[in-house]
Amino acid sequence: MKMIIVDSEQTDIDIFAYESKEIEDLEIVHTFENGVDAYTYVREHPVDLVVLGIQMEGMDGLALGTLLKRECPDLKIIYITNSNEYAKDAVRLQVDGYLTKPYSSGELTFCIEAARQKMVRPARRIFAKTFGHFDLYVDGKPIMFRSAKAKELLALLIDREGGTVNSDQIIGTLWEDRPNDENTQNLCSKIVRTLKKELAEYHIEDLLITNRGIRRIDKDMLDCDLYQLLSGDETAAEQYLGEYMIEYSWAESRMASLEKFLS
């Protein structure tokens, strides 16, 4: 596994290089003290893993990570930070791990091995990110939903983990202040059709399954950080920082249950 280290502090680069030198099949091919040179290198050379310091002069690690993921969606990124506050930002960028200084050699090894496993495990085309804000990714790129309600409906279905949801349940959740009358029922049907249409633009319309007013998702078609967490994935547990689909008030009950699950 070819790795580069990017940090404006040479001391931090040296520490990481020393602590990781015993990890099998890991090759540090280059180190950089600025983001611009690192970005140029990754565009021109094969790299599997990038270790980034967040607090860097000039282009910071978060900005560089965003550019690298856009250029190379399969690239694995581990952030190193002085503060858990920055770690929240890193997780929202769908990174593959983070270390908060001072970190132990065991934590470093675990983080790298977790990233390695993601490389060898076949990835599904679709990934649902529920920690923090909700987003759906196809082939590493986020879907830009035109309808906020269609996106919220998809979030609800993903939260239900493939379970069925009927029109009354959808209306009670997405339009809790509206009467459940014919107009709202028609609005609900329209949003379902809109969601199907938006998914079809990315050729993933089969993700949504509908049958006589019953809706669900095909859970086998996607990966999801929530599902990974519930299955016991330790990396997903580390990435959960107490925020879940924070734009939706109905998601607060799931957030409370996750706190109990992790305690």
Accessible surface in RSA format (square Angstrom, percent):
REM  Atomic radii and reference values for relative SASA: ProtOr
REM  Chains: A
REM  Algorithm: Lee & Richards
REM  Probe-radius: 1.40
REM  Slices: 20
REM RES _ NUM      All-atoms   Total-Side   Main-Chain    Non-polar    All polar
REM                ABS   REL    ABS   REL    ABS   REL    ABS   REL    ABS   REL
RES MET A   1    36.10  18.7   3.31   2.2  32.79  78.1   9.02   7.7  27.08  35.9
RES LYS A   2    77.23  37.7  77.23  47.4   0.00   0.0  46.73  42.1  30.51  32.5
RES MET A   3     0.00   0.0   0.00   0.0   0.00   0.0   0.00   0.0   0.00   0.0
RES ILE A   4     0.00   0.0   0.00   0.0   0.00   0.0   0.00   0.0   0.00   0.0
RES ILE A   5     3.05   1.7   3.05   2.3   0.00   0.0   3.05   2.2   0.00   0.0
RES VAL A   6     0.26   0.2   0.00   0.0   0.26   0.6   0.00   0.0   0.26   0.7
RES ASP A   7     8.04   5.6   8.04   8.0   0.00   0.0   2.15   5.1   5.89   5.9
RES SER A   8    27.22  23.0  11.51  15.4  15.70  36.2   7.59  16.2  19.63  27.5
RES GLU A   9    96.52  55.4  95.96  72.6   0.56   1.3  24.77  47.9  71.75  58.6
RES GLN A  10    78.63  44.0  74.09  54.1   4.54  10.8  47.81 101.8  30.82  23.4
RES THR A  11    90.22  64.2  86.88  88.1   3.34   8.0  52.34  70.3  37.88  57.3
RES ASP A  12    25.46  17.8  22.66  22.6   2.80   6.6   4.48  10.5  20.98  20.9
RES ILE A  13     2.77   1.6   2.66   2.0   0.11   0.3   2.77   2.0   0.00   0.0
RES ASP A  14    75.34  52.8  69.79  69.5   5.55  13.1  28.25  66.5  47.08  47.0
RES ILE A  15    82.05  46.7  78.59  58.5   3.46   8.3  82.05  59.1   0.00   0.0
RES PHE A  16     0.33   0.2   0.33   0.2   0.00   0.0   0.33   0.2   0.00   0.0
RES ALA A  17    28.83  26.5  25.68  39.6   3.15   7.2  26.06  36.7   2.78   7.4
RES TYR A  18   139.23  65.0 131.69  74.9   7.55  19.6  90.00  67.6  49.23  60.7
RES GLU A  19    60.43  34.7  48.33  36.6  12.09  28.8   5.28  10.2  55.15  45.0
RES SER A  20     2.12   1.8   0.09   0.1   2.03   4.7   0.00   0.0   2.12   3.0
RES LYS A  21   122.89  60.0  89.51  54.9  33.38  79.5  59.79  53.8  63.10  67.2
RES GLU A  22   144.91  83.2 117.70  89.0  27.22  64.8  59.20 114.5  85.71  70.0
RES ILE A  23    18.70  10.6   7.45   5.6  11.25  27.1  12.69   9.1   6.01  16.3
RES GLU A  24   135.14  77.6 123.01  93.1  12.12  28.9  50.80  98.3  84.33  68.9
RES ASP A  25   103.28  72.3  80.07  79.7  23.20  54.9  28.65  67.4  74.62  74.4
RES LEU A  26    28.46  15.9   1.16   0.8  27.30  68.6   1.56   1.1  26.90  72.4
RES GLU A  27    89.45  51.4  85.64  64.8   3.81   9.1  37.74  73.0  51.71  42.2
RES ILE A  28    58.98  33.6  31.33  23.3  27.65  66.6  31.33  22.6  27.65  75.0
RES VAL A  29    39.85  26.2  12.65  11.5  27.20  65.5  17.77  15.4  22.08  59.9
RES HIS A  30    83.27  45.5  75.36  52.4   7.91  20.2  52.75  54.4  30.52  35.5
RES THR A  31    49.71  35.4  38.76  39.3  10.95  26.1  14.15  19.0  35.56  53.8
RES PHE A  32    20.94  10.5  16.22  10.0   4.72  12.3  20.94  12.7   0.00   0.0
RES GLU A  33    90.59  52.0  78.56  59.4  12.04  28.7  24.94  48.2  65.66  53.6
RES ASN A  34    58.92  40.6  58.69  56.7   0.24   0.6  29.99  72.2  28.94  28.0
RES GLY A  35     1.34   1.7   0.00   N/A   1.34   1.7   0.00   0.0   1.34   3.0
RES VAL A  36    90.51  59.6  89.95  81.4   0.57   1.4  90.51  78.6   0.00   0.0
RES ASP A  37    72.90  51.1  69.02  68.7   3.88   9.2  11.30  26.6  61.60  61.4
RES ALA A  38     0.00   0.0   0.00   0.0   0.00   0.0   0.00   0.0   0.00   0.0
RES TYR A  39    43.75  20.4  43.75  24.9   0.00   0.0  27.43  20.6  16.33  20.1
RES THR A  40    63.71  45.3  62.30  63.2   1.40   3.3  45.28  60.8  18.43  27.9
RES TYR A  41    35.90  16.8  32.77  18.6   3.13   8.1  20.34  15.3  15.56  19.2
RES VAL A  42     8.25   5.4   1.96   1.8   6.28  15.1   1.96   1.7   6.28  17.0
RES ARG A  43   139.08  58.4 104.81  53.4  34.26  81.6  14.16  19.4 124.91  75.7
RES GLU A  44   123.52  70.9  89.57  67.8  33.95  80.8  38.62  74.7  84.90  69.3
RES HIS A  45    78.79  43.1  69.64  48.4   9.15  23.4  44.04  45.4  34.74  40.4
RES PRO A  46   102.77  74.9  88.38  80.6  14.39  52.3 100.44  82.9   2.33  14.5
RES VAL A  47    21.37  14.1   0.18   0.2  21.19  51.1   0.31   0.3  21.06  57.1
RES ASP A  48    46.74  32.7  41.88  41.7   4.86  11.5   4.17   9.8  42.57  42.5
RES LEU A  49     0.00   0.0   0.00   0.0   0.00   0.0   0.00   0.0   0.00   0.0
RES VAL A  50     0.00   0.0   0.00   0.0   0.00   0.0   0.00   0.0   0.00   0.0
RES VAL A  51     0.56   0.4   0.56   0.5   0.00   0.0   0.56   0.5   0.00   0.0
RES LEU A  52     0.00   0.0   0.00   0.0   0.00   0.0   0.00   0.0   0.00   0.0
RES GLY A  53     3.81   4.7   0.00   N/A   3.81   4.7   2.84   7.8   0.97   2.2
RES ILE A  54     2.37   1.3   1.94   1.4   0.43   1.0   1.94   1.4   0.43   1.2
RES GLN A  55    65.81  36.8  41.60  30.4  24.22  57.7  42.39  90.2  23.42  17.8
RES MET A  56    16.29   8.4   0.31   0.2  15.98  38.0   3.62   3.1  12.67  16.8
RES GLU A  57   144.37  82.9 130.87  99.0  13.50  32.2  55.90 108.1  88.48  72.2
RES GLY A  58    81.14 100.1   0.00   N/A  81.14 100.1  44.81 123.0  36.32  81.3
RES MET A  59    52.15  27.0  36.02  23.8  16.13  38.4  44.19  37.6   7.96  10.5
RES ASP A  60    55.69  39.0  53.74  53.5   1.95   4.6  13.23  31.1  42.46  42.3
RES GLY A  61     0.00   0.0   0.00   N/A   0.00   0.0   0.00   0.0   0.00   0.0
RES LEU A  62    31.92  17.8  31.23  22.3   0.69   1.7  31.64  22.2   0.28   0.8
RES ALA A  63    48.11  44.2  37.83  58.4  10.28  23.4  46.27  65.2   1.84   4.9
RES LEU A  64     0.00   0.0   0.00   0.0   0.00   0.0   0.00   0.0   0.00   0.0
RES GLY A  65     1.90   2.3   0.00   N/A   1.90   2.3   1.88   5.2   0.02   0.0
RES THR A  66    48.16  34.3  43.80  44.4   4.36  10.4  39.63  53.2   8.53  12.9
RES LEU A  67    52.44  29.2  51.53  36.9   0.91   2.3  51.53  36.2   0.91   2.4
RES LEU A  68     0.00   0.0   0.00   0.0   0.00   0.0   0.00   0.0   0.00   0.0
RES LYS A  69    43.45  21.2  39.98  24.5   3.47   8.3  29.76  26.8  13.69  14.6
RES ARG A  70   163.40  68.6 140.48  71.6  22.92  54.6  73.10  99.9  90.30  54.7
RES GLU A  71    76.05  43.7  50.35  38.1  25.69  61.2   7.65  14.8  68.39  55.8
RES CYS A  72    36.22  27.4  32.33  36.1   3.89   9.1  15.34  38.9  20.88  22.5
RES PRO A  73    50.02  36.5  36.99  33.7  13.03  47.4  38.49  31.8  11.52  71.6
RES ASP A  74   124.53  87.2 115.92 115.4   8.61  20.3  36.52  85.9  88.01  87.8
RES LEU A  75     6.03   3.4   1.38   1.0   4.65  11.7   4.94   3.5   1.10   3.0
RES LYS A  76    31.74  15.5  31.74  19.5   0.00   0.0   3.80   3.4  27.94  29.8
RES ILE A  77     0.31   0.2   0.31   0.2   0.00   0.0   0.31   0.2   0.00   0.0
RES ILE A  78     0.17   0.1   0.17   0.1   0.00   0.0   0.17   0.1   0.00   0.0
RES TYR A  79     0.14   0.1   0.14   0.1   0.00   0.0   0.00   0.0   0.14   0.2
RES ILE A  80     7.64   4.3   6.11   4.5   1.53   3.7   6.11   4.4   1.53   4.2
RES THR A  81     0.08   0.1   0.00   0.0   0.08   0.2   0.08   0.1   0.00   0.0
RES ASN A  82    87.93  60.6  65.60  63.4  22.33  53.8  23.77  57.2  64.16  62.0
RES SER A  83    37.19  31.4  32.10  42.8   5.09  11.7  23.63  50.3  13.55  19.0
RES ASN A  84    96.39  66.5  91.29  88.2   5.10  12.3  27.48  66.1  68.91  66.6
RES GLU A  85   115.31  66.2 110.85  83.9   4.46  10.6  51.82 100.2  63.48  51.8
RES TYR A  86    89.43  41.8  89.01  50.6   0.42   1.1  46.45  34.9  42.98  53.0
RES ALA A  87     0.02   0.0   0.02   0.0   0.00   0.0   0.02   0.0   0.00   0.0
RES LYS A  88    66.75  32.6  65.08  39.9   1.67   4.0  24.99  22.5  41.77  44.5
RES ASP A  89    54.25  38.0  51.61  51.4   2.65   6.3  10.43  24.5  43.82  43.7
RES ALA A  90     0.00   0.0   0.00   0.0   0.00   0.0   0.00   0.0   0.00   0.0
RES VAL A  91    13.50   8.9  10.47   9.5   3.02   7.3  11.14   9.7   2.36   6.4
RES ARG A  92    74.61  31.3  66.33  33.8   8.28  19.7  30.04  41.1  44.57  27.0
RES LEU A  93    59.35  33.1  48.20  34.5  11.15  28.0  51.09  35.9   8.26  22.2
RES GLN A  94    53.69  30.0  47.12  34.4   6.57  15.6  21.45  45.7  32.23  24.4
RES VAL A  95     5.81   3.8   0.96   0.9   4.85  11.7   0.96   0.8   4.85  13.2
RES ASP A  96     8.32   5.8   7.89   7.9   0.43   1.0   0.00   0.0   8.32   8.3
RES GLY A  97     5.06   6.2   0.00   N/A   5.06   6.2   5.06  13.9   0.00   0.0
RES TYR A  98    37.86  17.7  27.46  15.6  10.40  27.1  13.81  10.4  24.05  29.6
RES LEU A  99     9.69   5.4   7.99   5.7   1.70   4.3   9.69   6.8   0.00   0.0
RES THR A 100    43.48  30.9  31.81  32.2  11.67  27.8  30.35  40.8  13.13  19.8
RES LYS A 101    58.09  28.3  44.85  27.5  13.24  31.5  28.57  25.7  29.52  31.4
RES PRO A 102   137.03  99.9 113.89 103.8  23.14  84.1 118.58  97.9  18.46 114.7
RES TYR A 103    32.80  15.3   9.71   5.5  23.09  60.1   8.78   6.6  24.02  29.6
RES SER A 104    59.68  50.4  48.61  64.9  11.07  25.5  49.79 106.0   9.90  13.9
RES SER A 105    58.80  49.7  53.67  71.6   5.13  11.8  19.56  41.6  39.24  55.0
RES GLY A 106    46.39  57.2   0.00   N/A  46.39  57.2  38.56 105.8   7.83  17.5
RES GLU A 107    93.03  53.4  86.31  65.3   6.72  16.0  36.77  71.1  56.26  45.9
RES LEU A 108     0.00   0.0   0.00   0.0   0.00   0.0   0.00   0.0   0.00   0.0
RES THR A 109    52.90  37.6  52.90  53.6   0.00   0.0  40.56  54.5  12.34  18.7
RES PHE A 110    70.37  35.2  65.26  40.4   5.11  13.3  69.92  42.4   0.45   1.3
RES CYS A 111     6.21   4.7   5.05   5.6   1.16   2.7   2.42   6.1   3.80   4.1
RES ILE A 112     0.20   0.1   0.20   0.2   0.00   0.0   0.20   0.1   0.00   0.0
RES GLU A 113    59.14  34.0  59.04  44.7   0.10   0.2  35.49  68.6  23.65  19.3
RES ALA A 114    15.12  13.9   6.15   9.5   8.98  20.4  13.14  18.5   1.98   5.2
RES ALA A 115     0.00   0.0   0.00   0.0   0.00   0.0   0.00   0.0   0.00   0.0
RES ARG A 116    42.86  18.0  42.86  21.8   0.00   0.0  29.26  40.0  13.59   8.2
RES GLN A 117   100.60  56.3 100.60  73.5   0.00   0.0  35.20  74.9  65.41  49.6
RES LYS A 118    44.77  21.8  37.34  22.9   7.43  17.7  26.58  23.9  18.19  19.4
RES MET A 119    73.28  37.9  40.02  26.5  33.26  79.2  44.66  38.0  28.62  37.9
RES VAL A 120   100.65  66.2  71.78  65.0  28.87  69.6  78.39  68.1  22.26  60.4
RES ARG A 121   114.12  47.9 106.33  54.2   7.79  18.5  57.53  78.6  56.59  34.3
RES PRO A 122   124.62  90.8  99.32  90.5  25.29  91.9 112.20  92.6  12.42  77.2
RES ALA A 123    87.94  80.9  53.95  83.3  33.99  77.3  55.50  78.2  32.44  85.9
RES ARG A 124   116.80  49.0  97.82  49.9  18.98  45.2  29.44  40.2  87.36  52.9
RES ARG A 125   115.44  48.5 104.91  53.5  10.53  25.1  69.25  94.6  46.19  28.0
RES ILE A 126     2.67   1.5   2.61   1.9   0.06   0.1   2.61   1.9   0.06   0.2
RES PHE A 127    37.55  18.8  37.55  23.3   0.00   0.0  37.55  22.8   0.00   0.0
RES ALA A 128     0.00   0.0   0.00   0.0   0.00   0.0   0.00   0.0   0.00   0.0
RES LYS A 129     8.49   4.1   8.49   5.2   0.00   0.0   6.98   6.3   1.51   1.6
RES THR A 130     0.00   0.0   0.00   0.0   0.00   0.0   0.00   0.0   0.00   0.0
RES PHE A 131     4.94   2.5   4.46   2.8   0.49   1.3   4.74   2.9   0.20   0.6
RES GLY A 132     3.92   4.8   0.00   N/A   3.92   4.8   2.47   6.8   1.45   3.2
RES HIS A 133    82.33  45.0  82.33  57.2   0.00   0.0  55.51  57.2  26.81  31.2
RES PHE A 134     0.38   0.2   0.00   0.0   0.38   1.0   0.00   0.0   0.38   1.1
RES ASP A 135    33.87  23.7  33.87  33.7   0.00   0.0   1.06   2.5  32.82  32.7
RES LEU A 136     0.31   0.2   0.00   0.0   0.31   0.8   0.00   0.0   0.31   0.8
RES TYR A 137    28.40  13.3  28.32  16.1   0.07   0.2  11.47   8.6  16.93  20.9
RES VAL A 138     9.86   6.5   5.76   5.2   4.10   9.9   5.76   5.0   4.10  11.1
RES ASP A 139    81.75  57.3  62.24  62.0  19.50  46.1  39.64  93.3  42.10  42.0
RES GLY A 140    42.39  52.3   0.00   N/A  42.39  52.3  17.91  49.1  24.48  54.8
RES LYS A 141   134.09  65.4 132.74  81.4   1.35   3.2  75.06  67.6  59.03  62.9
RES PRO A 142    58.27  42.5  51.42  46.9   6.85  24.9  51.42  42.5   6.85  42.6
RES ILE A 143     3.78   2.2   0.07   0.1   3.71   8.9   0.07   0.1   3.71  10.1
RES MET A 144   141.22  73.1 129.28  85.6  11.94  28.4 121.47 103.3  19.74  26.2
RES PHE A 145    31.60  15.8   2.24   1.4  29.36  76.4   2.24   1.4  29.36  84.0
RES ARG A 146   166.18  69.8 128.47  65.5  37.71  89.8  77.92 106.5  88.26  53.5
RES SER A 147    23.54  19.9  16.87  22.5   6.67  15.4  18.77  40.0   4.76   6.7
RES ALA A 148    82.11  75.5  67.92 104.8  14.19  32.3  73.18 103.1   8.94  23.7
RES LYS A 149    66.33  32.4  65.16  40.0   1.18   2.8  48.47  43.6  17.86  19.0
RES ALA A 150     0.00   0.0   0.00   0.0   0.00   0.0   0.00   0.0   0.00   0.0
RES LYS A 151    41.71  20.4  41.71  25.6   0.00   0.0  12.97  11.7  28.74  30.6
RES GLU A 152    21.54  12.4  21.54  16.3   0.00   0.0   0.38   0.7  21.16  17.3
RES LEU A 153     0.28   0.2   0.28   0.2   0.00   0.0   0.28   0.2   0.00   0.0
RES LEU A 154     0.00   0.0   0.00   0.0   0.00   0.0   0.00   0.0   0.00   0.0
RES ALA A 155     0.00   0.0   0.00   0.0   0.00   0.0   0.00   0.0   0.00   0.0
RES LEU A 156     1.80   1.0   1.80   1.3   0.00   0.0   1.80   1.3   0.00   0.0
RES LEU A 157     0.24   0.1   0.00   0.0   0.24   0.6   0.00   0.0   0.24   0.6
RES ILE A 158     0.00   0.0   0.00   0.0   0.00   0.0   0.00   0.0   0.00   0.0
RES ASP A 159    15.74  11.0  15.37  15.3   0.37   0.9   0.00   0.0  15.74  15.7
RES ARG A 160    87.33  36.7  73.51  37.5  13.82  32.9  27.29  37.3  60.04  36.4
RES GLU A 161    60.71  34.9  48.87  37.0  11.84  28.2   9.96  19.3  50.75  41.4
RES GLY A 162    16.50  20.3   0.00   N/A  16.50  20.3   6.19  17.0  10.31  23.1
RES GLY A 163    32.74  40.4   0.00   N/A  32.74  40.4  31.32  86.0   1.41   3.2
RES THR A 164    81.51  58.0  63.68  64.6  17.83  42.5  32.43  43.6  49.09  74.2
RES VAL A 165     0.39   0.3   0.00   0.0   0.39   0.9   0.39   0.3   0.00   0.0
RES ASN A 166    54.63  37.7  53.77  52.0   0.86   2.1  11.76  28.3  42.87  41.4
RES SER A 167    19.77  16.7  18.82  25.1   0.96   2.2  10.48  22.3   9.30  13.0
RES ASP A 168    81.49  57.1  73.86  73.5   7.63  18.0  22.11  52.0  59.38  59.2
RES GLN A 169    79.73  44.6  71.47  52.2   8.26  19.7  28.34  60.3  51.38  39.0
RES ILE A 170     0.57   0.3   0.57   0.4   0.00   0.0   0.57   0.4   0.00   0.0
RES ILE A 171     3.72   2.1   3.72   2.8   0.00   0.0   3.72   2.7   0.00   0.0
RES GLY A 172    45.89  56.6   0.00   N/A  45.89  56.6  31.82  87.3  14.07  31.5
RES THR A 173    30.54  21.7  17.19  17.4  13.35  31.8   8.98  12.1  21.56  32.6
RES LEU A 174     9.63   5.4   0.00   0.0   9.63  24.2   0.32   0.2   9.31  25.0
RES TRP A 175    23.35   9.4  17.56   8.5   5.79  13.6  16.16   8.6   7.19  11.7
RES GLU A 176   124.31  71.4  93.62  70.8  30.69  73.1  26.23  50.7  98.08  80.1
RES ASP A 177   140.43  98.4 104.29 103.8  36.14  85.5  40.67  95.7  99.76  99.5
RES ARG A 178   107.16  45.0  94.08  48.0  13.08  31.1  31.58  43.2  75.58  45.8
RES PRO A 179    91.13  66.4  78.09  71.2  13.04  47.4  90.27  74.5   0.86   5.3
RES ASN A 180    78.27  54.0  43.91  42.4  34.35  82.7  26.38  63.5  51.89  50.2
RES ASP A 181    59.92  42.0  51.70  51.5   8.22  19.4  38.22  89.9  21.70  21.6
RES GLU A 182   133.07  76.4 122.58  92.7  10.49  25.0  45.89  88.8  87.18  71.2
RES ASN A 183   103.03  71.1  96.11  92.9   6.92  16.7  14.17  34.1  88.86  85.9
RES THR A 184     0.24   0.2   0.24   0.2   0.00   0.0   0.00   0.0   0.24   0.4
RES GLN A 185    59.20  33.1  58.07  42.4   1.14   2.7  29.37  62.5  29.84  22.6
RES ASN A 186    84.64  58.4  79.68  77.0   4.96  11.9  25.16  60.5  59.48  57.5
RES LEU A 187    48.78  27.2  44.90  32.1   3.88   9.7  48.28  33.9   0.50   1.4
RES CYS A 188     0.98   0.7   0.78   0.9   0.20   0.5   0.30   0.8   0.68   0.7
RES SER A 189    40.20  34.0  39.22  52.3   0.98   2.3  15.86  33.8  24.34  34.1
RES LYS A 190   118.17  57.6 117.97  72.4   0.19   0.5  61.06  55.0  57.11  60.8
RES ILE A 191    16.34   9.3  16.34  12.2   0.00   0.0  16.34  11.8   0.00   0.0
RES VAL A 192    10.30   6.8  10.30   9.3   0.00   0.0  10.30   9.0   0.00   0.0
RES ARG A 193   151.18  63.5 143.96  73.4   7.23  17.2  74.21 101.4  76.97  46.6
RES THR A 194    35.45  25.2  32.33  32.8   3.12   7.4  21.81  29.3  13.64  20.6
RES LEU A 195     0.00   0.0   0.00   0.0   0.00   0.0   0.00   0.0   0.00   0.0
RES LYS A 196    67.85  33.1  67.85  41.6   0.00   0.0  54.30  48.9  13.56  14.4
RES LYS A 197   138.42  67.5 132.44  81.3   5.98  14.2  81.07  73.0  57.35  61.1
RES GLU A 198     6.88   3.9   6.85   5.2   0.03   0.1   2.63   5.1   4.25   3.5
RES LEU A 199     0.08   0.0   0.08   0.1   0.00   0.0   0.08   0.1   0.00   0.0
RES ALA A 200    39.67  36.5  31.88  49.2   7.79  17.7  32.05  45.1   7.62  20.2
RES GLU A 201    87.21  50.1  56.51  42.8  30.70  73.1  41.48  80.2  45.73  37.3
RES TYR A 202    70.16  32.8  64.90  36.9   5.26  13.7  48.71  36.6  21.45  26.4
RES HIS A 203   150.55  82.3 130.38  90.6  20.17  51.6  85.85  88.5  64.70  75.3
RES ILE A 204     2.77   1.6   1.71   1.3   1.06   2.6   2.77   2.0   0.00   0.0
RES GLU A 205    60.88  35.0  60.68  45.9   0.20   0.5  15.57  30.1  45.31  37.0
RES ASP A 206    99.78  69.9  93.87  93.4   5.90  14.0  23.68  55.7  76.10  75.9
RES LEU A 207     0.00   0.0   0.00   0.0   0.00   0.0   0.00   0.0   0.00   0.0
RES LEU A 208     1.30   0.7   0.00   0.0   1.30   3.3   0.00   0.0   1.30   3.5
RES ILE A 209    55.56  31.6  51.82  38.6   3.74   9.0  55.12  39.7   0.44   1.2
RES THR A 210    63.59  45.2  40.07  40.6  23.52  56.1  11.65  15.6  51.94  78.5
RES ASN A 211   100.30  69.2  93.73  90.6   6.57  15.8  24.26  58.4  76.04  73.5
RES ARG A 212   235.73  99.0 190.74  97.2  44.99 107.1  78.32 107.0 157.41  95.4
RES GLY A 213    29.77  36.7   0.00   N/A  29.77  36.7  18.88  51.8  10.90  24.4
RES ILE A 214    66.10  37.6  64.71  48.2   1.39   3.3  64.71  46.6   1.39   3.8
RES ARG A 215    19.89   8.4  19.76  10.1   0.14   0.3   0.14   0.2  19.76  12.0
RES ARG A 216    88.77  37.3  88.77  45.3   0.00   0.0   9.54  13.0  79.24  48.0
RES ILE A 217     0.45   0.3   0.00   0.0   0.45   1.1   0.00   0.0   0.45   1.2
RES ASP A 218    41.74  29.2  41.53  41.3   0.20   0.5   2.07   4.9  39.67  39.6
RES LYS A 219    84.04  41.0  77.72  47.7   6.31  15.0  41.21  37.1  42.83  45.6
RES ASP A 220   112.46  78.8 101.41 100.9  11.05  26.1  26.30  61.9  86.16  85.9
RES MET A 221    54.27  28.1  43.58  28.8  10.68  25.4  45.47  38.7   8.79  11.6
RES LEU A 222     4.19   2.3   0.00   0.0   4.19  10.5   0.00   0.0   4.19  11.3
RES ASP A 223    32.78  23.0  30.65  30.5   2.13   5.0   4.56  10.7  28.21  28.1
RES CYS A 224     0.97   0.7   0.00   0.0   0.97   2.3   0.00   0.0   0.97   1.0
RES ASP A 225     5.85   4.1   5.85   5.8   0.00   0.0   3.40   8.0   2.46   2.5
RES LEU A 226     0.00   0.0   0.00   0.0   0.00   0.0   0.00   0.0   0.00   0.0
RES TYR A 227    25.60  12.0  19.84  11.3   5.76  15.0  21.40  16.1   4.19   5.2
RES GLN A 228    40.35  22.6  37.91  27.7   2.44   5.8  19.12  40.7  21.23  16.1
RES LEU A 229     2.19   1.2   1.18   0.8   1.00   2.5   1.18   0.8   1.00   2.7
RES LEU A 230    55.10  30.7  34.07  24.4  21.04  52.9  34.30  24.1  20.80  56.0
RES SER A 231    92.43  78.1  49.11  65.5  43.32  99.8  50.09 106.7  42.34  59.3
RES GLY A 232    52.40  64.6   0.00   N/A  52.40  64.6  33.30  91.4  19.10  42.8
RES ASP A 233    40.31  28.2  28.54  28.4  11.78  27.8  16.85  39.7  23.46  23.4
RES GLU A 234   114.84  65.9 108.53  82.1   6.31  15.0  41.69  80.6  73.15  59.7
RES THR A 235    15.37  10.9  14.90  15.1   0.47   1.1   8.22  11.0   7.14  10.8
RES ALA A 236     1.19   1.1   0.34   0.5   0.85   1.9   1.19   1.7   0.00   0.0
RES ALA A 237    35.70  32.8  26.07  40.2   9.63  21.9  26.38  37.1   9.32  24.7
RES GLU A 238    88.37  50.7  78.00  59.0  10.36  24.7  38.70  74.8  49.67  40.6
RES GLN A 239    19.65  11.0  19.41  14.2   0.24   0.6   2.85   6.1  16.81  12.7
RES TYR A 240    14.33   6.7   2.76   1.6  11.57  30.1   2.76   2.1  11.57  14.3
RES LEU A 241    53.43  29.8  31.34  22.4  22.10  55.6  38.70  27.2  14.73  39.6
RES GLY A 242    27.48  33.9   0.00   N/A  27.48  33.9  13.81  37.9  13.67  30.6
RES GLU A 243    46.70  26.8  46.06  34.8   0.64   1.5  15.32  29.6  31.38  25.6
RES TYR A 244     0.11   0.0   0.00   0.0   0.11   0.3   0.00   0.0   0.11   0.1
RES MET A 245     0.00   0.0   0.00   0.0   0.00   0.0   0.00   0.0   0.00   0.0
RES ILE A 246    68.10  38.8  38.19  28.4  29.91  72.1  41.43  29.8  26.67  72.4
RES GLU A 247    73.95  42.5  37.10  28.1  36.86  87.8  38.72  74.9  35.23  28.8
RES TYR A 248    24.42  11.4  19.73  11.2   4.68  12.2  17.41  13.1   7.01   8.6
RES SER A 249    78.66  66.5  60.97  81.4  17.68  40.7  45.51  96.9  33.14  46.4
RES TRP A 250    46.48  18.7  25.86  12.5  20.63  48.4  37.86  20.2   8.62  14.0
RES ALA A 251     0.62   0.6   0.21   0.3   0.41   0.9   0.62   0.9   0.00   0.0
RES GLU A 252   109.63  62.9 104.83  79.3   4.80  11.4  31.20  60.4  78.42  64.0
RES SER A 253    85.12  71.9  68.81  91.8  16.31  37.6  55.38 117.9  29.74  41.7
RES ARG A 254    41.45  17.4  37.17  18.9   4.28  10.2  10.49  14.3  30.96  18.8
RES MET A 255    41.47  21.5  41.47  27.4   0.00   0.0  22.92  19.5  18.56  24.6
RES ALA A 256    55.02  50.6  46.55  71.8   8.47  19.3  53.31  75.1   1.72   4.5
RES SER A 257    52.07  44.0  45.44  60.6   6.64  15.3  43.42  92.5   8.65  12.1
RES LEU A 258     1.46   0.8   1.45   1.0   0.01   0.0   1.46   1.0   0.00   0.0
RES GLU A 259    87.10  50.0  82.37  62.3   4.73  11.3  40.30  77.9  46.80  38.2
RES LYS A 260   163.73  79.9 149.27  91.6  14.46  34.4  94.15  84.7  69.59  74.1
RES PHE A 261   103.59  51.8  74.22  46.0  29.37  76.4  84.01  50.9  19.58  56.0
RES LEU A 262    72.15  40.2  39.80  28.5  32.35  81.3  42.83  30.1  29.32  78.9
RES SER A 263   124.57 105.3  56.67  75.6  67.90 156.4  77.01 164.0  47.56  66.6
END  Absolute sums over single chains surface
CHAIN  1 A    13155.3      10727.3       2428.0       6658.2       6497.1
END  Absolute sums over all chains
TOTAL         13155.3      10727.3       2428.0       6658.2       6497.1
